[in-house]
Amino acid sequence: MNALALAADRFGDRSLSYPYYRLQEAGHTVDIAAPGGQPITGRNGIDFEADLPISEADAAAYDLLVLPGGYSSEAIRMQAPEAIDIVRSFDERDKPIASVCHGAQLLVSAGVVEGRRLACHPSIKDDVEAAGGTFVNDAGVVDGNLITARDYSDVADWLAAVLREVTTPTTTDGSGVTASAAGPDPTRSSNGSIQPIGTIHSPYTEESGMPIQGAFSEAMGVVEVDPEYEPGLLDLAEFSHVVVLYQFHVAEDYDLQPQPFMEDEVHGVFATRAPRRPNPLGMSVLELENVSDGSLFVSGVDVLDGTPLLDIKPFVPEFNGVEDAQIGWLEGAIDNEHRRTSDDRFVE
């Protein structure tokens, strides 16, 4: 299935990043169309590259339309009014339209809410009702081809409803057996060696320019656990933060005395968190937003998209907190805000 998301600057970060990654995890493709085809930035700083300008989007080429919240729809109506025709075209063809929060502004402008039940941000409830719609104060409201929600706090129920309404694709290896139905990977080692248990998805596709630690990041991402390990997520949603262990998969070699990002001097690799290590393993503490269908939706992400996941542990301050810890050479460097994003020093 091909999905099209219409978005502009100051979009609701979670209301775009959540469906963007969740739909791809389910095997679907997602294109982002923005005014002029320019890169866009959310209200809380998450960046996305646009795949195409809204003016070039062909509704006939897509099966699902996603309308995120924030100030995106308001900007689109002013900067790319042709988006209204796209919304109307989806509705005329009875194709699913997934709208959250202020995304309903485009539904109102397209004239598709009359006689329909839908959720939206309460601040535009009157707009929906003036256009003939019925406001429903609930998450994941389905009325025909409209799947709507009130705001970003509803995104888990909203996406669950969206995925129920669309056809789940089956990916086969040529044998006619889907990957999810084939069971655990027979090549996965069972002799105690470390093997990935999933994948971490993030907005970062290049090493240069990304935050060097989760404490310096507000980015959201998705930790996708392979199906055979999903039962291990039982009760994890009760924790606010998780520790994820992963592989620095693009590190090709190691340097025993690297120059870390926060210093101009070299240090022993074991006195740094540099990615090029004898065993290229990384660790991050992430805020856990939600757990749904084998996926952890997290914030504070500081890894590359596609990073192999090795393990997940709950973060427990009483276990991990150390008072008056000494931080060595970082004592004079950690407060330097200009050194909190990566450069190309570890890129070949």
N, C-alpha and C positions, 0 to 999 in steps of 0.2 A: 504494500500500500504506500502511496506517495502522499505526504502531508505538506501543506503550505501554511506557514505562520506569517501573519502580517504584523510588523512591529516597527516602532520608531524610537528615537531617543526618549529616555525616562520611562521605558517600559517597566512593568513590575518584574523584578529580577527572578523571583521564584516562579512566577506565573508563566515565564517563557523558558527558563532553564529546566524546570521540572518536566514539562511535556517534551522539550527538545531531546533530552537524554532518555526519558522513559520510553518514548515511542521508538527510538532507535534500538534500545535494548530489546524491545518486543519484535524487532525485525523489520521495522518500517523505515522509510527514508523521510527526512524532514528538510525542506528548503525554507530559508528565511527571506522574505521579500521586504525591503525597506524603501522609504522615499529616496529616489535617486540611486538606489543600490549602494548607499554608503554604509560604513560600519556604524553600529549603534551601541549606546551605553545605557545600562539600566539605572534606575534611581539610586541603587546602592553600589554602582560601579562595575557591574559585570558587563563585559564587552562581548559582542558577537559580530562576526563578519556576515554581511548580507550575501546571499547567493545570487540575487538578482533584484533589479528595481521592481517596485510594485507595478509600474507601467508596462512591464514586459511579462508579468505573470499571466499564464493562461489557465483559467479555472478548469478547463476541460482536461488538463494534464494531471490533475490532482484528485484524490479521493477523500481528503479530510482538510478542513480549514480550521486553523487555530488562531484565536483572537486573545492575546494576553492582556493583562490589566495594566495598572499604572496610568501614565499620561499618554500612552502610545496611541490609542484610538483618537484622542483629541487632536494630536499632531497629524495623524494620517488624514483625518478629514480635511485639514487645512492644506497639507503639503502634497497629498496624493489622493484626491477625491475619486480617482478611478477605482480605488479599493472598494468603494460602495457597490460598484457594478460587479466586482468579484464576489462579494457577499451575496448579492442578489442572485447571481448566476448559480452559486452553490445551492441556494435555497430552492430555486426553480427546478434544479435537477435532483432535489431531495438528497443531496450529499450531506453527510454529517458536518456540523459546524460546532466546534468546541470553544465556548466563550467563558472567560472568567473575569470577575470584577468589572472594570470599566470597559472591557471589550464589548459589552452590550451596547455601548454608544454607536458602534458601527452597525449593529443589528437594527437599532432604532433608525439610523440614517438610511439604511437600505429598505426600510418599510416592511420588515419580515416578522415583527413581533405581535401584530394584531391577532387577537384570539389565541395567543400562545401563553404557556406557563414557563417562566424562566427565573433564574436567580441572577443577581447582579449585586454590585456594591450598593448598600442602602442609600448612599448619597445620590444615586441616579434612579432610585425607585420611582420617583414621580415622573421622570422622563419615559420610563418603560410603560407606566400606566397611562400616561397621556397619549402614548402611541398605540394604545389598545391592548397592551399585554397585561398579564397578571403576575405580580411579583411573588415569588416563593422564597421564603426565608429558610433555605436548606442548601445542602451541598449535593452536587451530582444530580441536578434536576434534568430529566429527560422528557422532552415533548417533541415527538416526531424526530426530525433530524437535528434538533437543537439540544446540545448537552452543555449545561451552564452551571456556574458556581458563583458564590458571593465574593470571595477574595482568596488570597494566596493560602490562607489557613485551610481552605477546602480542597487544595490541589490533589491530595491523595485520593479522596472519594471521587473527585471530578475525573481524574485520569482513569480510575478503575471503571467508571461509567463509560468513558470514551472507548476504552479497550474492549468493553463488552459489546459496544455498538459497531465496532469495525471488525472486519475479518482478520483473524490472526494468520499471517503467512506461514507456510511450512517450508523450511529450508532443508533440502535433501542432499545427500552425497552421491546421488545417482542410483542408489539402491531402492529409492522410494520410502526410506525410513527417515523420519524427521530427526534433527539433531537432538531435540529435547526428549524424543521417545526412545532414542537409542540407548539410554542409560549412561553410566559413567564411562568416561573415555578409557578404552582398554589400554591405551599407551601410558596412562598415568601411573607413575611408580607407586608400588605398595611396599617398598623395602625400607621405608624410613627416610628417603631422600626428600628434600623440599621441592614441592611442585606448586605452581599457582593454583589458587582456589577460586579465582575470579579476576575481574578487571576493574580498574578505577578510571572513571571518565571525568574529565575536567575541561575548562575553557582553554587550557594552555596546550598549544600544538608545537611550540618552539621553546627551547631551553632559555634563550635570552629574553629577559624582560618579565619573567614570572617571579612571584614572591619566593624568597629563599627559605622561609619557615611559615608554618601555619599561623603563628601569632601575628604575622604581617599580612594575612590574606583575609578577604571577605568573600572570596569566590565560592560559589556553590558547585557541587559535583555529585556524582552518583557512584557508589561502590556496589558493583554488580557481582553477586556471589553465584557461582555455577550451581545448576539445579540440584546436583547430588549432595551439596553442602547446605542447602536451605534449612533443613531441620535444625542445624546448629545455631540458627538465629533466634530460637525460642527465648523469650524474655529479654532480648537485647534492647528492645524499644523502651524499657523502663529506665535506661541510663541516658544521661544528657550528653555524654561525650564518649568517644571510642578511640582506642589506639589502633591504628592500622599499620601493618608491616608490609613492605612491598620491595620489589626489585628495581634497582636503577637500570632499566633494560637497555638504555642507549649508551651506557658507560662501557667503552670498549677495552679499557685497560685501567690500571691503577697507578697512582702516584703516591709514594710514601711520605713525601713532603710537599703537599700542594700549597698554593696561595689561596686561601679561602675568600669568599665574597666580601667579608667584612673587614679584611685587612690587606695591607700591601706587603706584608712579610710572610714568609713560608712558615708552616707549622707541621708537626707530625700528623699524618692523616687521622690517627686515633685521638688527636686533640681537636679535631674538626668534624664537621658534618658534611664534608665534601663528597660528591657522588662517586668519584672514582676511587674505589676501595678494593682491597683484596677479595672481600665478599661484598658485592655491591647491593647492600641491603639498606633500606630507608625506613623511617618511622615518623608518623605524624599523629598528633592528637586533633581530632575533628569533632565539631559539634554535630550531634545527631538530631536531624530535623524530623525524620520519619523512616519507618521500615515498612516496605510494601513489596510483596511478591518477589522476594529474594534480592531486593535492592535497598541499599541504605542511602537516603538522601541527606547529604552532609554539607556543612559550610566550613570555611577555613582551609580550603583545599590548596595544596602547594606542590602538586605533582603534575607530570605531563599526562595528557589524555592517552589512554591505552596502557597505563602502567599496570604490570602484573601484580595482582593482590596475593599475598602470602599468608596473612593471618589477621584476625580481628580480636581485640580484647576490650573489655569494658574499662573505661578510665575511672579509677577510684582514688580521690585525693588522699585519703588516709593511707593508701598503699604507696602512692607515688610522690606525695608532697615531702619536700626536704627543706627545713628552715635553715637560713643562714648558709646556704650552699655557696661555695667558691666557684667562680666561673673563669678563672685563669685569664688568658689574654683577651677574652671577650669583655672583660670589665670595662675597658676604655673604648670599646667599639660598638657595643650592642645598642647604644642610644643614637647612633648615627643613622638618621632616617634616609639618607641618600644611598645607603648600602643595603637596603632591604629588598631589592630586586636583583635578579641574576643578570650577569652579562654573558659574553661568549667565551669566557676563559676555559671552560671545560668542553667546549664544542670543537670538534676536529675541523 
